[in-house]
């Protein structure tokens, strides 16, 4: 069915169908990208943070989807969606997301580790995030001169 999204009813139907498609793609087809979209849908549209947290955690742990690791780490930072507020768990998921190639996870892992180092805790991710920040700055500045 084609949608022109001019009426409120069509928008509501479109959004409802989007949720159905995401659930099917995640739970039946087991597509990590779609599972992450389902988490985003549950978070932003349904405002069901507990279900979103479950989807993000499962997608990170079961499918190694880096962006979902980043999202569940964020949930652990603030204790959102019924998850425990825990710096240790947030660092664990940020580092996993970083290991899987998500630059935002690398940055956050480094920042949290750096803040913890000021409290006398080790900071394993700091060197990794320092290199990544250097590369980002180098690339941005080199593009200016191209």
GUTOR-584872 format. One record per residue: residue in three letters; residue number from 1; z, x, y of N, C-alpha, C in turn. Coordinates in Angstrom, 1 decimal, always signed. Layout:
% GUTOR-584872
(rec Ala, NUM, (Z, X, Y), (Z, X, Y), (Z, X, Y)) ...
***
This chain:
% GUTOR-584872
(rec Unk, 1, (+0.0, +0.8, -1.2), (+0.0, +0.0, +0.0), (+0.0, +0.9, +1.2)) (rec Unk, 2, (-0.9, +0.6, +2.2), (-0.9, +1.3, +3.4), (+0.0, +0.7, +4.4)) (rec Unk, 3, (+0.7, +1.6, +5.1), (+1.7, +1.2, +6.2), (+1.1, +1.6, +7.5)) (rec Unk, 4, (+1.2, +0.7, +8.5), (+0.9, +1.1, +9.9), (+2.2, +1.2, +10.7)) (rec Unk, 5, (+3.3, +0.9, +10.1), (+4.6, +1.1, +10.7), (+4.8, +0.5, +12.1)) (rec Unk, 6, (+4.1, -0.6, +12.4), (+4.2, -1.3, +13.7), (+5.3, -2.3, +13.7)) (rec Unk, 7, (+5.7, -2.8, +12.6), (+6.8, -3.8, +12.6), (+8.1, -3.2, +11.9)) (rec Unk, 8, (+9.2, -3.7, +12.3), (+10.5, -3.2, +11.8), (+10.6, -3.4, +10.3)) (rec Unk, 9, (+10.0, -4.5, +9.8), (+10.1, -4.8, +8.4), (+9.3, -3.7, +7.6)) (rec Unk, 10, (+8.1, -3.4, +8.1), (+7.3, -2.3, +7.4), (+8.0, -1.0, +7.4)) (rec Unk, 11, (+8.7, -0.7, +8.5), (+9.4, +0.6, +8.5), (+10.6, +0.6, +7.5)) (rec Unk, 12, (+11.3, -0.5, +7.4), (+12.4, -0.6, +6.5), (+11.9, -0.5, +5.0)) (rec Unk, 13, (+10.8, -1.2, +4.8), (+10.2, -1.2, +3.4), (+9.7, +0.3, +3.1)) (rec Unk, 14, (+9.1, +0.9, +4.1), (+8.6, +2.3, +3.9), (+9.8, +3.2, +3.5)) (rec Unk, 15, (+10.8, +3.1, +4.3), (+12.0, +4.0, +4.1), (+12.6, +3.7, +2.7)) (rec Unk, 16, (+12.7, +2.4, +2.3), (+13.3, +2.0, +1.0), (+12.4, +2.6, -0.1)) (rec Unk, 17, (+11.1, +2.5, +0.0), (+10.2, +3.0, -1.0), (+10.3, +4.6, -1.1)) (rec Unk, 18, (+10.5, +5.2, +0.1), (+10.6, +6.6, +0.1), (+11.8, +7.1, -0.7)) (rec Unk, 19, (+12.9, +6.4, -0.6), (+14.1, +6.7, -1.4), (+13.8, +6.5, -2.9)) (rec Unk, 20, (+13.1, +5.4, -3.2), (+12.7, +5.2, -4.6), (+11.9, +6.3, -5.2)) (rec Unk, 21, (+10.9, +6.7, -4.4), (+10.0, +7.8, -4.8), (+10.8, +9.1, -5.0)) (rec Unk, 22, (+11.7, +9.4, -4.1), (+12.5, +10.6, -4.2), (+13.4, +10.6, -5.4)) (rec Unk, 23, (+14.0, +9.5, -5.7), (+14.8, +9.4, -6.9), (+14.0, +9.6, -8.2)) (rec Unk, 24, (+12.8, +9.0, -8.2), (+11.9, +9.1, -9.4), (+11.5, +10.6, -9.5)) (rec Unk, 25, (+11.1, +11.2, -8.4), (+10.6, +12.6, -8.5), (+11.7, +13.6, -8.9)) (rec Unk, 26, (+12.9, +13.2, -8.5), (+14.1, +14.1, -8.8), (+14.6, +13.9, -10.2)) (rec Unk, 27, (+14.9, +12.6, -10.5), (+15.6, +12.4, -11.8), (+14.7, +12.2, -13.0)) (rec Unk, 28, (+13.5, +11.8, -12.7), (+12.6, +11.6, -13.9), (+11.6, +12.8, -14.0)) (rec Unk, 29, (+11.0, +13.2, -12.9), (+10.1, +14.3, -12.9), (+10.7, +15.7, -12.8)) (rec Unk, 30, (+12.0, +15.7, -12.4), (+12.8, +16.9, -12.3), (+12.2, +18.0, -11.4)) (rec Unk, 31, (+11.7, +17.5, -10.2), (+11.1, +18.4, -9.2), (+12.1, +18.9, -8.2)) (rec Unk, 32, (+12.4, +20.2, -8.1), (+13.4, +20.6, -7.2), (+13.2, +20.3, -5.8)) (rec Unk, 33, (+11.9, +20.4, -5.3), (+11.6, +20.1, -3.9), (+11.9, +18.7, -3.6)) (rec Unk, 34, (+11.6, +17.8, -4.5), (+11.8, +16.4, -4.3), (+13.4, +16.1, -4.4)) (rec Unk, 35, (+14.1, +16.8, -5.3), (+15.5, +16.6, -5.3), (+16.1, +17.0, -3.9)) (rec Unk, 36, (+15.6, +18.0, -3.3), (+16.2, +18.4, -2.0), (+15.8, +17.3, -1.0)) (rec Unk, 37, (+14.6, +16.8, -1.1), (+14.3, +15.7, -0.1), (+15.2, +14.5, -0.4)) (rec Unk, 38, (+15.5, +14.2, -1.6), (+16.4, +13.1, -1.9), (+17.8, +13.4, -1.3)) (rec Unk, 39, (+18.3, +14.6, -1.4), (+19.5, +15.0, -0.7), (+19.5, +14.7, +0.8)) (rec Unk, 40, (+18.4, +15.2, +1.4), (+18.2, +15.0, +2.8), (+18.1, +13.5, +3.1)) (rec Unk, 41, (+17.4, +12.7, +2.3), (+17.3, +11.2, +2.5), (+18.7, +10.6, +2.4)) (rec Unk, 42, (+19.5, +11.0, +1.4), (+20.8, +10.4, +1.2), (+21.7, +10.8, +2.4)) (rec Unk, 43, (+21.5, +12.0, +2.9), (+22.3, +12.5, +4.0), (+21.9, +11.8, +5.4)) (rec Unk, 44, (+20.7, +11.8, +5.7), (+20.2, +11.4, +7.0), (+20.0, +9.9, +7.1)) (rec Unk, 45, (+19.4, +9.3, +6.0), (+19.1, +7.9, +6.1), (+20.2, +7.0, +5.6)) (rec Unk, 46, (+20.7, +7.3, +4.4), (+21.7, +6.5, +3.7), (+23.1, +6.8, +4.2)) (rec Unk, 47, (+23.3, +8.0, +4.8), (+24.6, +8.4, +5.3), (+25.6, +8.5, +4.1)) (rec Unk, 48, (+25.1, +8.7, +2.9), (+25.9, +8.8, +1.7), (+26.1, +10.3, +1.4)) (rec Unk, 49, (+27.1, +10.9, +2.1), (+27.3, +12.3, +2.0), (+27.8, +12.8, +0.6)) (rec Unk, 50, (+28.5, +11.9, -0.1), (+29.0, +12.3, -1.4), (+27.8, +12.4, -2.4)) (rec Unk, 51, (+26.9, +11.5, -2.4), (+25.8, +11.5, -3.3), (+24.9, +12.7, -2.9)) (rec Unk, 52, (+24.7, +12.9, -1.6), (+23.9, +14.0, -1.1), (+24.5, +15.3, -1.6)) (rec Unk, 53, (+25.8, +15.5, -1.5), (+26.5, +16.7, -2.0), (+26.2, +16.9, -3.5)) (rec Unk, 54, (+26.3, +15.9, -4.2), (+26.0, +16.0, -5.7), (+24.6, +16.4, -6.0)) (rec Unk, 55, (+23.7, +15.9, -5.2), (+22.2, +16.2, -5.4), (+22.0, +17.7, -5.0)) (rec Unk, 56, (+22.5, +18.1, -3.9), (+22.4, +19.5, -3.4), (+23.0, +20.5, -4.4)) (rec Unk, 57, (+24.2, +20.2, -4.9), (+24.9, +21.1, -5.8), (+24.1, +21.2, -7.1)) (rec Unk, 58, (+23.7, +20.1, -7.6), (+22.9, +20.1, -8.9), (+21.6, +20.8, -8.7)) (rec Unk, 59, (+20.9, +20.6, -7.6), (+19.6, +21.2, -7.4), (+19.8, +22.7, -7.2)) (rec Unk, 60, (+20.9, +23.1, -6.6), (+21.2, +24.6, -6.5), (+21.5, +25.2, -7.8)) (rec Unk, 61, (+22.4, +24.6, -8.5), (+22.9, +25.1, -9.8), (+21.9, +25.0, -10.9)) (rec Unk, 62, (+21.3, +23.8, -11.0), (+20.4, +23.6, -12.2), (+19.0, +24.1, -12.0)) (rec Unk, 63, (+18.5, +24.0, -10.8), (+17.1, +24.3, -10.5), (+16.9, +25.5, -9.6)) (rec Unk, 64, (+18.0, +26.1, -9.2), (+18.0, +27.3, -8.3), (+17.1, +27.1, -7.1)) (rec Unk, 65, (+17.3, +26.0, -6.4), (+16.5, +25.7, -5.2), (+17.4, +26.2, -4.0)) (rec Unk, 66, (+16.8, +27.2, -3.3), (+17.6, +28.0, -2.3), (+18.1, +27.1, -1.2)) (rec Unk, 67, (+17.2, +26.2, -0.7), (+17.7, +25.4, +0.5), (+18.8, +24.4, +0.1)) (rec Unk, 68, (+18.8, +24.0, -1.2), (+20.0, +23.1, -1.6), (+21.2, +24.0, -1.7)) (rec Unk, 69, (+21.1, +25.2, -2.0), (+22.3, +26.1, -2.0), (+22.9, +26.2, -0.6)) (rec Unk, 70, (+22.0, +26.4, +0.3), (+22.4, +26.4, +1.8), (+23.1, +25.2, +2.2)) (rec Unk, 71, (+22.5, +24.0, +1.8), (+23.1, +22.7, +2.2), (+24.5, +22.5, +1.6)) (rec Unk, 72, (+24.6, +22.8, +0.3), (+26.0, +22.6, -0.3), (+27.0, +23.6, +0.2)) (rec Unk, 73, (+26.5, +24.8, +0.6), (+27.4, +25.7, +1.2), (+27.9, +25.2, +2.6)) (rec Unk, 74, (+27.0, +24.6, +3.3), (+27.4, +24.0, +4.6), (+28.4, +22.9, +4.4)) (rec Unk, 75, (+28.3, +22.1, +3.3), (+29.2, +21.0, +3.0), (+30.6, +21.7, +2.7)) (rec Unk, 76, (+30.6, +22.8, +2.1), (+31.9, +23.5, +1.8), (+32.6, +24.1, +3.0)) (rec Unk, 77, (+31.8, +24.4, +4.0), (+32.3, +25.0, +5.2), (+33.2, +23.9, +5.9)) (rec Unk, 78, (+32.8, +22.7, +6.0), (+33.5, +21.6, +6.7), (+34.2, +20.6, +5.8)) (rec Unk, 79, (+34.0, +20.7, +4.5), (+34.6, +19.8, +3.6), (+33.9, +18.4, +3.6)) (rec Unk, 80, (+32.7, +18.4, +3.8), (+31.9, +17.1, +3.9), (+31.5, +16.6, +2.5)) (rec Unk, 81, (+31.4, +15.3, +2.4), (+30.9, +14.6, +1.2), (+31.8, +14.7, +0.1)) (rec Unk, 82, (+33.1, +14.8, +0.3), (+34.1, +14.8, -0.7), (+34.2, +16.2, -1.4)) (rec Unk, 83, (+33.5, +17.2, -0.9), (+33.7, +18.5, -1.5), (+34.8, +19.2, -0.9)) (rec Unk, 84, (+35.4, +20.2, -1.6), (+36.5, +20.9, -1.1), (+36.1, +21.9, +0.0)) (rec Unk, 85, (+36.8, +21.9, +1.1), (+36.6, +22.8, +2.2), (+37.0, +24.2, +1.7)) (rec Unk, 86, (+36.1, +25.1, +1.6), (+36.4, +26.4, +0.9), (+35.4, +27.5, +1.4)) (rec Unk, 87, (+36.0, +28.5, +2.1), (+35.1, +29.6, +2.5), (+34.6, +30.3, +1.3)) (rec Unk, 88, (+35.4, +30.5, +0.2), (+34.9, +31.2, -1.0), (+33.7, +30.5, -1.6)) (rec Unk, 89, (+33.8, +29.2, -1.7), (+32.7, +28.4, -2.3), (+31.5, +28.5, -1.4)) (rec Unk, 90, (+31.7, +28.4, -0.1), (+30.6, +28.4, +0.8), (+29.9, +29.8, +0.7)) (rec Unk, 91, (+30.6, +30.8, +0.7), (+30.0, +32.2, +0.6), (+29.3, +32.3, -0.8)) (rec Unk, 92, (+29.8, +31.7, -1.8), (+29.2, +31.8, -3.1), (+27.8, +31.1, -3.1)) (rec Unk, 93, (+27.7, +29.9, -2.5), (+26.5, +29.2, -2.4), (+25.5, +29.9, -1.4)) (rec Unk, 94, (+26.1, +30.4, -0.2), (+25.2, +31.1, +0.7), (+24.6, +32.3, +0.0)) (rec Unk, 95, (+25.4, +33.1, -0.7), (+24.9, +34.3, -1.4), (+23.8, +33.9, -2.4)) (rec Unk, 96, (+24.1, +32.8, -3.1), (+23.1, +32.4, -4.1), (+21.8, +32.0, -3.4)) (rec Unk, 97, (+21.9, +31.2, -2.3), (+20.7, +30.9, -1.6), (+20.0, +32.1, -1.1)) (rec Unk, 98, (+20.7, +33.1, -0.6), (+20.2, +34.3, -0.1), (+19.4, +35.1, -1.2)) (rec Unk, 99, (+20.1, +35.1, -2.4), (+19.5, +35.8, -3.5), (+18.2, +35.1, -4.0)) (rec Unk, 100, (+18.1, +33.8, -3.7), (+16.9, +33.0, -4.0), (+15.8, +33.1, -2.9)) (rec Unk, 101, (+16.2, +33.8, -1.8), (+15.2, +34.0, -0.8), (+15.3, +33.1, +0.5)) (rec Unk, 102, (+16.4, +32.4, +0.7), (+16.5, +31.6, +1.9), (+17.2, +32.4, +3.0)) (rec Unk, 103, (+16.4, +32.7, +4.0), (+16.9, +33.5, +5.1), (+18.1, +32.9, +5.8)) (rec Unk, 104, (+18.2, +31.6, +6.0), (+19.3, +31.0, +6.6), (+20.6, +31.2, +5.8)) (rec Unk, 105, (+20.5, +31.2, +4.5), (+21.6, +31.4, +3.7), (+22.1, +32.9, +3.8)) (rec Unk, 106, (+21.1, +33.8, +3.9), (+21.5, +35.2, +4.1), (+22.2, +35.4, +5.4)) (rec Unk, 107, (+21.7, +34.8, +6.5), (+22.4, +34.9, +7.8), (+23.8, +34.3, +7.7)) (rec Unk, 108, (+23.9, +33.1, +7.2), (+25.3, +32.5, +7.2), (+26.2, +33.3, +6.3)) (rec Unk, 109, (+25.7, +33.8, +5.1), (+26.6, +34.6, +4.3), (+27.1, +35.8, +5.0)) (rec Unk, 110, (+26.2, +36.4, +5.8), (+26.6, +37.6, +6.5), (+27.6, +37.3, +7.6)) (rec Unk, 111, (+27.4, +36.2, +8.3), (+28.3, +35.8, +9.4), (+29.7, +35.5, +8.9)) (rec Unk, 112, (+29.7, +34.6, +7.8), (+31.0, +34.3, +7.2), (+31.7, +35.5, +6.7)) (rec Unk, 113, (+30.9, +36.4, +6.0), (+31.5, +37.6, +5.5), (+32.0, +38.5, +6.6)) (rec Unk, 114, (+31.3, +38.6, +7.7), (+31.7, +39.4, +8.8), (+33.0, +38.8, +9.4)) (rec Unk, 115, (+33.1, +37.5, +9.6), (+34.3, +36.9, +10.1), (+35.5, +37.2, +9.2)) (rec Unk, 116, (+35.2, +37.1, +7.9), (+36.3, +37.4, +6.9), (+36.7, +38.8, +6.9)) (rec Unk, 117, (+35.8, +39.7, +7.2), (+36.1, +41.2, +7.2), (+37.1, +41.4, +8.4)) (rec Unk, 118, (+37.0, +40.7, +9.4), (+37.9, +40.8, +10.5), (+39.3, +40.4, +10.1)) (rec Unk, 119, (+39.4, +39.6, +9.1), (+40.7, +39.1, +8.6), (+41.1, +40.0, +7.4)) (rec Unk, 120, (+40.4, +41.1, +7.2), (+40.8, +42.0, +6.1), (+40.2, +41.7, +4.8)) (rec Unk, 121, (+39.2, +40.8, +4.7), (+38.5, +40.5, +3.5), (+37.2, +41.3, +3.4)) (rec Unk, 122, (+36.7, +41.5, +2.2), (+35.5, +42.3, +2.0), (+34.3, +41.5, +2.5)) (rec Unk, 123, (+33.2, +42.2, +2.9), (+32.0, +41.5, +3.3), (+30.8, +42.1, +2.7)) (rec Unk, 124, (+30.5, +41.6, +1.5), (+29.4, +42.2, +0.7), (+28.0, +41.8, +1.3)) (rec Unk, 125, (+27.9, +40.7, +2.0), (+26.6, +40.3, +2.5), (+26.2, +40.9, +3.8)) (rec Unk, 126, (+27.1, +41.5, +4.5), (+26.9, +42.0, +5.8), (+25.7, +43.0, +5.9)) (rec Unk, 127, (+25.6, +43.9, +5.0), (+24.5, +44.9, +5.0), (+23.2, +44.1, +4.8)) (rec Unk, 128, (+23.1, +43.2, +3.9), (+21.9, +42.5, +3.6), (+21.5, +41.7, +4.8)) (rec Unk, 129, (+22.4, +41.0, +5.5), (+22.0, +40.2, +6.6), (+21.6, +41.1, +7.8)) (rec Unk, 130, (+22.2, +42.2, +7.9), (+21.9, +43.2, +9.0), (+20.4, +43.6, +8.9)) (rec Unk, 131, (+20.0, +43.9, +7.7), (+18.6, +44.3, +7.4), (+17.7, +43.1, +7.8)) (rec Unk, 132, (+18.0, +41.9, +7.3), (+17.2, +40.8, +7.6), (+17.1, +40.5, +9.1)) (rec Unk, 133, (+18.2, +40.6, +9.8), (+18.2, +40.4, +11.3), (+17.3, +41.4, +11.9)) (rec Unk, 134, (+17.4, +42.7, +11.5), (+16.5, +43.7, +12.0), (+15.1, +43.4, +11.8)) (rec Unk, 135, (+14.7, +42.9, +10.6), (+13.3, +42.6, +10.3), (+12.8, +41.5, +11.2)) (rec Unk, 136, (+13.7, +40.4, +11.4), (+13.3, +39.3, +12.2), (+13.0, +39.8, +13.6)) (rec Unk, 137, (+13.9, +40.5, +14.2), (+13.8, +41.0, +15.5), (+12.6, +41.9, +15.7)) (rec Unk, 138, (+12.4, +42.8, +14.7), (+11.2, +43.7, +14.7), (+9.9, +42.9, +14.7)) (rec Unk, 139, (+9.8, +41.9, +13.8), (+8.6, +41.1, +13.7), (+8.4, +40.3, +15.0)) (rec Unk, 140, (+9.4, +39.7, +15.6), (+9.2, +38.9, +16.8), (+8.8, +39.8, +18.0)) (rec Unk, 141, (+9.4, +41.0, +18.1), (+9.0, +41.8, +19.2), (+7.6, +42.4, +19.0)) (rec Unk, 142, (+7.2, +42.7, +17.7), (+5.9, +43.3, +17.5), (+4.8, +42.2, +17.7)) (rec Unk, 143, (+5.1, +41.0, +17.6), (+4.1, +39.9, +17.9), (+3.8, +39.8, +19.4)) (rec Unk, 144, (+4.8, +40.2, +20.2), (+4.6, +40.2, +21.6), (+3.5, +41.1, +22.0)) (rec Unk, 145, (+3.4, +42.3, +21.3), (+2.4, +43.3, +21.7), (+1.1, +43.2, +21.0)) (rec Unk, 146, (+0.9, +42.2, +20.2), (-0.4, +42.0, +19.4), (-1.3, +41.2, +20.2)) 
***
